Amino acid sequence: MPDASDALERMEGEGSMPEMISLEDARAIVLDHVGLMPCETVPVLESVGRVVSSDIASDIDVAPFPHSAMDGFAVRCADLEQATASDPVILDVIAEEAAGELYDGPLASGQCVRIMTGAPLPAQADSVVKYEIVETVSGDGKTGSRVSFRASTSCRSNVREAGEEAKAGETIVRAGEVVGSAGVGFLASCGAVEVPTYARPRVAIIATGSELVPPTERPAPGKIRNSNSYALAACVQQAGSVPDIRPIVCDTFEALCSAVRDAAADHDFVITTGGAANGDFDFIKPVVQDLGDLLITTVNMRPGKAQTFGVVSGVPVFGLPGNPAAAYVGFHMLIRPALRKMQGYSAFEHAKVVARLSRDVKKRDPRRFYMRATLTKNEQGEYVVLPAENQSSGLFGVIQHSNCMAILPEGAHGRTAGSPIECLLLDIPEELIL
């Protein structure tokens, strides 16, 4: 196996070291190198939040029969044409019908049926009058009673028709739609108890660093807990994919090369964290170059300039920085869109709102700056954003206590309090347009 210096020399000698590129160009490269996962069929309850891979049709009319939209009395509207408050029409209650029951007897002029919500409309009835506006003349309003109507009613009023929501054989959910919780109920009502969708990508997560120990261990001097793997696994899971936290890899070219090659053999996507810069113990770039095609090394963004992307044995491999905030921002800006594309989603941009800064912000770095921040509304209902005081890329806690990322565009220019600024909302579905 070649060593790291050989790989680096080859990269530089061949002129293959990619330059720093814009975030938009980086995302385009990543998206261009991922494809759809294979289709699979899942139980309807497991389809919530997933993309349908082919059209789904209903096996019956929904509803399958005309039924009452409320508790009341099923009538023939012609019987009530002359009904007024001063001269009401009185009808005989000849039957009762609850949901799940069926009255299939005759309904003559001068008669009505006490009916409950969801019960089938009797064949000779053409309207339902709600219970609250009908008065009882004799009896208790059930079979054998007489009831009074003080107004006419429209034909088919308070009736939900057969096939109102879907016809048998009609497409009810189209390929590319995301199934919501209500959609699960809709699919179930149409007999679609299994749903065609795309398989969830299996994502290997590899933390690199000889200083790392598992979270279960109390770190010895010079050691830190491996928190990045768990944060990234949570991000992968939120993106609808299946995380697989791999063993920590020590800081050698050979160890990382072996770990990436093995992960690419049985995963759909590989993420490493740490070793993405150009230090003596940063090896992800030469590893990807040695094992496959290196496509991205740096992106014009802060935090997280060092972003490595390439393809190994046909599998996308992404090397994130070791600093928590840099890894977190890199995931949301570049990896999450890729995982969504693999699952059939078509929206990749996080929702944004424009807010006014609540304090001055200085900026000397010309890169686009994603500030961890808190978005609120003032008394006038305007969005106001407060960037966190500590913007260190080495902190997770600041992200936990933030609800957005405020964006300072490229250029070494700060902003004064009250200036409008775009804010990225990470916890809102990309499909939502604000």
C-alpha positions as CSV (number, residue, x, y, z in Angstrom):
1,M,0.0,0.0,0.0
2,P,1.5,3.4,-0.9
3,D,2.1,5.9,1.9
4,A,0.6,9.4,2.4
5,S,3.5,11.2,0.9
6,D,3.4,9.2,-2.3
7,A,-0.3,10.0,-2.6
8,L,0.2,13.7,-2.0
9,E,3.1,13.9,-4.4
10,R,0.9,12.2,-7.0
11,M,-1.9,14.6,-6.5
12,E,0.3,17.7,-6.8
13,G,2.3,16.3,-9.7
14,E,-0.8,15.4,-11.7
15,G,-2.3,18.8,-11.0
16,S,-5.3,17.0,-9.5
17,M,-5.6,19.0,-6.2
18,P,-9.0,20.7,-6.6
19,E,-9.1,24.4,-5.7
20,M,-11.4,26.1,-3.2
21,I,-14.8,26.4,-4.8
22,S,-18.2,28.0,-4.0
23,L,-20.7,26.2,-1.8
24,E,-23.1,26.1,-4.8
25,D,-20.5,24.5,-7.1
26,A,-19.6,22.0,-4.3
27,R,-23.2,21.0,-3.9
28,A,-23.6,20.6,-7.6
29,I,-20.6,18.3,-7.8
30,V,-21.8,16.2,-4.8
31,L,-25.4,15.9,-6.2
32,D,-24.0,15.0,-9.6
33,H,-22.2,12.0,-8.1
34,V,-25.1,10.4,-6.3
35,G,-28.1,8.5,-7.7
36,L,-31.3,7.0,-6.6
37,M,-31.3,4.1,-4.2
38,P,-33.1,0.9,-5.3
39,C,-36.8,0.7,-4.9
40,E,-38.3,-1.3,-2.0
41,T,-41.8,-1.9,-0.7
42,V,-42.5,-1.0,3.0
43,P,-45.6,-1.3,5.2
44,V,-47.7,1.8,5.0
45,L,-46.9,3.0,8.5
46,E,-43.2,2.9,7.7
47,S,-43.7,5.1,4.6
48,V,-44.4,8.3,6.5
49,G,-41.8,11.0,5.5
50,R,-40.6,8.9,2.6
51,V,-40.8,9.5,-1.2
52,V,-43.1,7.3,-3.2
53,S,-41.2,5.7,-6.1
54,S,-44.2,4.8,-8.3
55,D,-47.9,5.8,-8.7
56,I,-50.3,4.2,-6.2
57,A,-54.0,3.6,-7.1
58,S,-57.1,3.0,-4.9
59,D,-58.7,-0.4,-5.0
60,I,-62.2,0.9,-4.2
61,D,-64.2,4.1,-4.3
62,V,-63.5,6.3,-1.2
63,A,-66.0,6.6,0.3
64,P,-67.4,3.3,-0.9
65,F,-71.0,4.5,-0.5
66,P,-72.9,7.7,0.1
67,H,-73.0,8.3,3.9
68,S,-74.1,10.9,6.4
69,A,-71.7,13.7,7.3
70,M,-73.3,14.2,10.7
71,D,-75.9,12.9,13.2
72,G,-79.4,13.7,12.0
73,F,-82.3,12.5,10.0
74,A,-82.2,11.0,6.4
75,V,-85.1,12.5,4.4
76,R,-86.5,13.0,1.0
77,C,-86.0,16.7,0.4
78,A,-89.2,16.9,-1.6
79,D,-91.1,16.2,1.7
80,L,-89.7,19.4,3.2
81,E,-90.2,21.8,0.3
82,Q,-93.1,23.6,2.2
83,A,-91.6,23.5,5.7
84,T,-91.4,26.9,7.5
85,A,-91.0,28.0,11.0
86,S,-94.7,28.9,11.2
87,D,-95.9,25.8,9.3
88,P,-93.4,22.9,10.0
89,V,-93.5,19.5,8.3
90,I,-93.9,16.5,10.6
91,L,-92.3,13.1,9.6
92,D,-92.5,9.7,11.1
93,V,-89.2,8.1,12.2
94,I,-89.4,4.6,10.8
95,A,-85.9,3.3,11.6
96,E,-82.5,4.0,13.1
97,E,-79.1,3.5,11.4
98,A,-75.7,3.7,13.2
99,A,-72.3,3.7,11.5
100,G,-71.6,0.2,10.3
101,E,-75.3,-0.7,9.9
102,L,-77.4,-0.7,6.8
103,Y,-81.1,0.2,6.4
104,D,-82.2,-1.2,3.1
105,G,-85.9,-0.9,3.6
106,P,-88.3,1.5,1.8
107,L,-88.6,5.2,2.7
108,A,-92.1,6.5,1.7
109,S,-93.3,10.1,1.6
110,G,-93.8,11.4,5.2
111,Q,-91.1,9.2,6.6
112,C,-87.5,9.6,7.8
113,V,-84.6,7.6,9.3
114,R,-82.6,8.6,12.3
115,I,-79.0,8.4,11.1
116,M,-75.6,8.7,12.6
117,T,-72.3,10.1,11.2
118,G,-70.8,7.7,8.7
119,A,-73.9,5.5,8.3
120,P,-74.9,4.7,4.7
121,L,-77.6,7.0,3.2
122,P,-80.9,5.0,2.7
123,A,-81.5,4.3,-1.0
124,Q,-84.6,6.5,-1.2
125,A,-83.2,9.4,0.9
126,D,-81.4,12.3,-0.7
127,S,-80.5,14.6,2.2
128,V,-79.6,14.6,5.8
129,V,-80.9,17.3,8.3
130,K,-78.7,17.7,11.3
131,Y,-80.1,16.6,14.7
132,E,-79.8,20.0,16.4
133,I,-82.4,21.8,14.2
134,V,-85.1,19.0,14.4
135,E,-87.7,19.1,17.1
136,T,-89.3,16.0,18.6
137,V,-93.1,16.1,18.5
138,S,-93.7,12.7,20.2
139,G,-91.4,9.9,21.5
140,D,-87.7,10.2,22.0
141,G,-86.6,10.9,18.4
142,K,-85.9,7.2,17.7
143,T,-88.0,4.6,15.8
144,G,-91.7,5.3,16.3
145,S,-91.2,9.0,17.1
146,R,-92.6,11.9,15.2
147,V,-90.2,14.8,14.4
148,S,-90.7,18.4,13.2
149,F,-88.8,20.2,10.4
150,R,-89.0,24.0,10.3
151,A,-87.1,24.6,7.0
152,S,-86.5,23.0,3.7
153,T,-83.3,21.3,2.8
154,S,-81.1,21.1,-0.3
155,C,-80.8,17.8,-2.2
156,R,-77.6,15.9,-1.1
157,S,-77.0,18.3,1.8
158,N,-74.8,16.8,4.6
159,V,-74.1,13.8,2.4
160,R,-70.6,12.5,1.6
161,E,-70.8,10.9,-1.8
162,A,-69.3,7.6,-3.0
163,G,-65.9,8.2,-4.6
164,E,-65.8,11.7,-3.2
165,E,-62.1,11.4,-2.3
166,A,-61.0,8.7,-4.8
167,K,-62.4,6.4,-7.5
168,A,-61.5,2.8,-7.8
169,G,-58.4,2.6,-10.0
170,E,-57.6,6.3,-9.7
171,T,-54.0,7.4,-8.8
172,I,-54.1,8.7,-5.3
173,V,-50.4,9.3,-4.7
174,R,-48.0,10.0,-7.5
175,A,-44.3,9.0,-7.8
176,G,-42.2,11.7,-6.2
177,E,-44.7,12.7,-3.5
178,V,-43.6,12.6,0.2
179,V,-46.0,10.7,2.4
180,G,-47.3,12.7,5.4
181,S,-49.0,11.3,8.5
182,A,-52.4,12.1,6.9
183,G,-51.2,10.4,3.7
184,V,-50.7,7.2,5.7
185,G,-54.4,7.3,6.6
186,F,-55.4,8.1,3.0
187,L,-53.3,5.2,1.7
188,A,-54.8,2.9,4.2
189,S,-58.4,3.9,3.3
190,C,-57.6,3.1,-0.3
191,G,-56.2,-0.3,0.5
192,A,-52.6,0.6,-0.1
193,V,-51.1,-1.3,2.9
194,E,-47.7,-1.5,1.3
195,V,-46.0,1.4,-0.3
196,P,-43.3,1.5,-3.0
197,T,-40.4,3.8,-2.0
198,Y,-36.6,4.1,-2.2
199,A,-34.3,2.2,0.2
200,R,-32.7,4.2,2.9
201,P,-29.0,4.8,2.3
202,R,-26.8,3.0,4.8
203,V,-24.1,5.5,5.9
204,A,-20.8,4.6,7.4
205,I,-19.5,7.2,9.9
206,I,-15.8,7.1,10.7
207,A,-14.2,9.3,13.2
208,T,-10.4,9.8,12.8
209,G,-8.0,10.8,15.5
210,S,-5.6,9.1,17.9
211,E,-6.9,11.4,20.6
212,L,-10.4,10.0,20.5
213,V,-12.0,7.7,23.0
214,P,-15.7,6.4,23.1
215,P,-18.2,8.5,25.0
216,T,-18.4,5.6,27.6
217,E,-14.9,6.3,28.7
218,R,-13.6,9.1,30.9
219,P,-10.9,10.7,28.8
220,A,-7.3,10.4,30.1
221,P,-5.0,13.5,29.7
222,G,-4.6,14.4,26.1
223,K,-7.7,12.4,25.1
224,I,-11.3,13.6,24.2
225,R,-14.6,11.8,23.7
226,N,-15.8,11.0,20.2
227,S,-18.8,13.3,19.9
228,N,-18.8,13.9,16.2
229,S,-19.8,10.4,15.3
230,Y,-22.9,10.6,17.4
231,A,-23.9,14.1,16.1
232,L,-23.4,13.0,12.5
233,A,-25.3,9.7,13.1
234,A,-28.2,11.9,14.4
235,C,-27.9,14.1,11.3
236,V,-27.9,11.0,9.1
237,Q,-31.0,9.6,10.9
238,Q,-32.8,13.0,10.6
239,A,-32.1,12.9,6.9
240,G,-34.0,9.6,6.6
241,S,-30.9,7.4,6.3
242,V,-29.4,4.6,8.4
243,P,-26.2,5.5,10.3
244,D,-23.5,3.0,11.1
245,I,-20.9,4.3,13.6
246,R,-17.7,2.6,12.8
247,P,-14.7,2.1,15.1
248,I,-12.4,5.1,15.7
249,V,-9.5,5.2,13.3
250,C,-6.0,6.3,14.5
251,D,-4.1,9.0,12.6
252,T,-2.2,6.9,10.0
253,F,-2.7,6.8,6.2
254,E,-2.8,3.0,6.2
255,A,-5.5,2.8,8.9
256,L,-7.8,5.3,7.3
257,C,-7.2,3.8,3.9
258,S,-8.3,0.4,5.2
259,A,-11.3,1.8,7.0
260,V,-12.6,3.8,4.0
261,R,-12.1,0.9,1.6
262,D,-13.9,-1.6,3.9
263,A,-16.8,0.9,4.5
264,A,-17.2,1.6,0.8
265,A,-17.6,-2.2,0.2
266,D,-20.8,-2.5,2.1
267,H,-22.3,1.0,2.5
268,D,-24.1,3.4,0.2
269,F,-22.3,6.5,1.5
270,V,-19.2,7.0,3.7
271,I,-18.6,10.0,6.0
272,T,-15.3,10.6,7.8
273,T,-14.7,13.4,10.3
274,G,-11.3,14.7,11.2
275,G,-8.1,14.9,9.2
276,A,-9.6,17.0,6.4
277,A,-7.0,19.8,6.4
278,N,-3.4,19.7,5.3
279,G,-1.6,18.9,8.6
280,D,0.9,16.2,9.2
281,F,-1.8,13.8,10.4
282,D,-4.6,14.8,7.9
283,F,-5.0,11.9,5.5
284,I,-8.5,11.8,4.0
285,K,-7.5,13.7,0.9
286,P,-4.7,11.4,-0.1
287,V,-6.7,8.4,0.9
288,V,-9.6,9.3,-1.4
289,Q,-7.1,10.1,-4.1
290,D,-5.4,6.8,-3.7
291,L,-8.6,4.7,-3.6
292,G,-10.7,6.6,-6.1
293,D,-11.5,10.0,-7.6
294,L,-10.9,13.2,-5.5
295,L,-13.3,15.9,-6.5
296,I,-13.5,18.5,-3.8
297,T,-10.9,19.6,-1.1
298,T,-11.9,23.1,0.0
299,V,-15.2,25.1,0.0
300,N,-15.6,28.9,0.4
301,M,-17.4,28.7,3.6
302,R,-16.9,29.2,7.4
303,P,-16.8,27.2,9.4
304,G,-15.7,24.2,7.4
305,K,-13.4,25.3,4.6
306,A,-11.8,21.9,4.5
307,Q,-14.4,19.7,2.9
308,T,-13.2,16.6,1.1
309,F,-15.4,14.7,-1.4
310,G,-14.7,11.9,-3.9
311,V,-15.9,8.5,-5.1
312,V,-14.4,5.2,-4.0
313,S,-15.5,2.0,-5.8
314,G,-18.6,3.8,-6.9
315,V,-19.5,5.0,-3.4
316,P,-19.6,8.7,-2.4
317,V,-17.0,9.4,0.3
318,F,-17.1,12.7,2.2
319,G,-14.4,13.9,4.6
320,L,-15.7,16.5,7.1
321,P,-13.5,18.5,9.4
322,G,-13.0,17.4,13.0
323,N,-14.2,20.6,14.6
324,P,-17.9,20.0,15.6
325,A,-19.5,23.1,14.1
326,A,-17.5,22.8,10.9
327,A,-18.6,19.2,10.5
328,Y,-22.2,20.0,11.4
329,V,-22.4,22.9,8.8
330,G,-20.7,20.8,6.2
331,F,-23.2,18.0,6.7
332,H,-26.2,20.2,6.3
333,M,-24.9,22.2,3.4
334,L,-23.5,19.3,1.3
335,I,-24.2,15.8,2.7
336,R,-27.8,16.1,3.6
337,P,-28.8,17.2,0.1
338,A,-27.0,14.2,-1.3
339,L,-28.7,11.7,1.0
340,R,-32.1,13.3,0.2
341,K,-31.5,13.0,-3.5
342,M,-30.6,9.3,-3.0
343,Q,-34.1,8.8,-1.5
344,G,-36.0,10.6,-4.2
345,Y,-36.5,14.0,-2.6
346,S,-36.4,17.0,-5.0
347,A,-36.0,19.9,-2.5
348,F,-32.5,20.4,-1.2
349,E,-32.5,24.0,0.0
350,H,-33.2,24.8,3.7
351,A,-35.9,27.3,4.4
352,K,-34.8,30.9,4.9
353,V,-36.2,34.0,6.4
354,V,-34.8,37.5,6.5
355,A,-34.3,39.0,10.0
356,R,-32.7,42.1,11.5
357,L,-29.5,41.8,13.4
358,S,-29.9,42.6,17.1
359,R,-26.2,43.6,17.4
360,D,-23.2,44.6,15.3
361,V,-21.2,41.8,13.8
362,K,-17.6,42.1,12.6
363,K,-16.2,40.1,9.7
364,R,-12.7,39.9,8.5
365,D,-12.7,36.5,6.7
366,P,-13.9,36.9,3.1
367,R,-15.6,33.4,3.2
368,R,-19.3,33.0,3.5
369,F,-19.9,32.9,7.3
370,Y,-22.7,30.7,8.8
371,M,-23.2,32.1,12.3
372,R,-25.0,30.0,15.0
373,A,-27.8,32.3,16.1
374,T,-31.2,32.6,17.8
375,L,-34.2,33.8,15.8
376,T,-37.2,35.5,17.6
377,K,-39.9,38.0,16.8
378,N,-40.2,41.5,18.3
379,E,-43.4,43.2,19.4
380,Q,-44.0,44.4,15.9
381,G,-43.9,40.8,14.6
382,E,-40.6,41.3,12.8
383,Y,-37.9,38.6,12.8
384,V,-34.9,39.5,14.9
385,V,-31.7,37.4,15.0
386,L,-29.1,37.3,17.7
387,P,-25.8,35.6,16.7
388,A,-24.1,33.7,19.5
389,E,-21.2,35.5,21.1
390,N,-18.9,32.5,20.8
391,Q,-18.7,31.3,17.1
392,S,-15.9,28.8,17.7
393,S,-16.0,25.9,15.3
394,G,-15.1,23.6,18.1
395,L,-18.3,23.9,20.1
396,F,-21.5,21.7,20.0
397,G,-23.3,23.5,22.8
398,V,-23.7,26.7,20.9
399,I,-25.5,24.8,18.1
400,Q,-27.7,23.1,20.7
401,H,-28.8,26.4,22.0
402,S,-29.3,28.0,18.6
403,N,-32.3,27.7,16.3
404,C,-30.9,29.0,13.0
405,M,-27.8,30.0,11.1
406,A,-27.4,33.6,10.2
407,I,-25.5,34.1,6.9
408,L,-22.9,36.7,6.3
409,P,-22.2,36.6,2.5
410,E,-18.7,36.5,0.9
411,G,-16.5,39.6,1.5
412,A,-14.8,41.0,4.5
413,H,-17.7,43.2,5.5
414,G,-19.5,43.0,8.8
415,R,-23.1,44.2,9.5
416,T,-24.5,46.7,12.0
417,A,-27.4,46.2,14.3
418,G,-30.7,46.5,12.4
419,S,-29.3,45.3,9.1
420,P,-31.3,42.6,7.3
421,I,-29.7,39.2,7.1
422,E,-30.7,35.8,5.8
423,C,-31.3,33.1,8.3
424,L,-31.2,29.4,7.5
425,L,-33.8,27.2,9.4
426,L,-32.3,23.7,9.7
427,D,-35.2,22.1,11.5
428,I,-37.9,22.9,8.9
429,P,-38.5,20.5,6.0
430,E,-36.9,21.6,2.8
431,E,-40.3,21.2,1.0
432,L,-41.7,24.1,3.0
433,I,-41.6,27.4,1.2
434,L,-41.7,30.4,3.5
